[in-house]
């Protein structure tokens, strides 16, 4: 009696498994590699040195959202045949992993392709800034630095070119801090007229730092200057330090500063507690807007 029940149970499992296979056919596979950022030859303004951290991708097939994935990735699709695939470059907004946003200045990667069951379609997505994108750029490649040292600072920003640190171009900005030179404040020396009304504005910055750095926006109006501290770039452990890139959203600060005539980007550093010396390297600073 027990053996008969076991046989019946086994047959039931086999039939259920067969039904699952029938109702869930073998998928097609989509493999997407890391992004490549290319120059836009039709651009109205140069984008400067091209660096990117498009860590994510929003994927659409035939204009239906499939999901948001960290690149590179490989996913199954219960689809087959000729399809249209759109992949949008996305970033961790303000460096927050839980906030993944399509970066508004980049062109979509689009391709018509055929999905085949049990086969993998591999894509190498490319993107570029829209030709109408506007920039303010400091890449430290010119003789003069476009970031002024505030008179209250006890240290200053200088050009650096240490080959052990250098990654982009020929120079980067370098701020050294110690127990005597404990503070640095700087701001862009060109007043920027930025779009309001909820329009997108971003700060891009590459950084390599053993001390934290606070970014912000100075809103300048006839009534005076209003500082808006914003996002902090956290210090890195010297043993694992590397160049990082962050995309910092400025839309709310700019749009809410209704009386401001123009804006400056600000930077502020204080020697972190427990350190006797530290440094901050920054490069490819871009204010990006339409």
Buried (B, 14 or more C-beta within 10 A) or exposed (E): EEEEEEEEEEEEEEEEEEEEEEEEEEBBBBEBBEBBBEEBEEBEEEBBBBBBBBBBBBBBBEEEEBEBBEBBBEBEBEBBEEBEBBBBBBBBBBBEEEEBBBBBBBBEBEEEEEBEBEEEBEBEBEBBBBEEBBBBBBBBBEEEBBBBBBEEBBBBBBBBEEEEBBBBBEBBBBBBBBEEBBBBBBBBEBEBEBBBEEEBBBBBBBBBBBBBBBBBBBBBEEEEEBBBEBBBBEBBEEEEBEBBBBBBBBBEBBBEBEEBEBBBBBBBBBBBEEBEEBBBBBBBBBBBBE
